[in-house]
Amino acid sequence: MNVLVAGGAGYIGAHTVKALAEEGFEVCVLDNFSTGRRDFIRGHRIVPGDLMDKADVEAVFAGNTFGAVFHFASLIQVGESTRDPARYYVQNLVSSLNLIGAAVDFGVEHVIFSSSAAVYGVPHETPIAENHPIAPANPYGRTKAVVENILADYGRAYGLKSLSLRYFNAAGADPSGEMGESHDPETHLIPNILLSVLGRVPRLEVFGTDFPTPDGTAVRDYIHVTDLARAHVEGLKALMAGYPGGAVNLGTNRGYSVLEIIRKAESVTGSVIPYFAVPRRPGDVPVLLASRDKAESELGWIPRHSDIENILETAWNWHRKNV
Ligand code: UFG
């Protein structure tokens, strides 16, 4: 089956391209390379193009027959989304409307969308199950929630079958060392820790040491990108087998605090990692933990690569060779 992967040259997209190809899918990557990297998708079919350009998108669909569309392309910086919401709403919504609209117009049956735990906002209960209220705390999360609703409405009206995968904290790198996490600017914890070890960020800051958690730092649910990638393949197979779709969390249900991650990174890298405690980052919540019951019972998905040592070892393996 031929599948289109929009944003397939990015961090999670490229890992999924590899997983899809390993399962025998013919992959076509559509990316504008604003943040994606060609070296991550070497050997795969690439169509350079911008989802903001409706004609570009329709031309890709007109020249191919896709059995499914994966939608990874998105602006992802939470902080930036609060400073410049217009950019986030226009970019994330128009690109999604163009892509999903073309999927419907050209008769593609299945869409798999990169959503986020950011749709839940400040959790009322932990772990967070999919029926937790949707109340995003920033424009980034709101764009994800809107696209989830567009997909659900298009399903009811046009018969589109879709799956919105709500990622918790994606981390780690492909075991081959060929791909890893690289953003510019980098805002995520694990890459920043490793960049500080490599002397590439001047100082590692810990945002908030006064959270109501055992050590005062925020707790997150880190999920290995290889597990995320496999969930997309299993999600598509489930949709093809008649699964009605909807929204599913991808997390481990196990959390680590910022300080725990720093300690684990010290043992993986063999370095003492100095850090500076600074005030909380606006919008950060104390604890984010996924319930993964639905992913397991409905998609048969279980995280297999997400123990924290493996996440840090694979990330370090990539960072020290590539950054
Ligand atoms: N942190 C630091 N120092 C850093 C970077 C991060 O202390 O240099 C802290 C953050 O304050 C947070 C934790 O480390 O407490 C994790 O931060 P990340 O930026 O790695 O990840 P977030 O939990 O903030 O964000 C992730 C995804 C977002 C998503 C969000 C909510 O990257 O896309 O979860 O689901 F919106």
Residues whose N, C-alpha, C, O or C-beta is under 5 A from the ligand:
A	BS01	UFG	I76 S116 A117 A118 Y167 F168 N169 T187 H188 L189 I190 N192 E205 V206 F207 A218 R220 V258 R281 D284
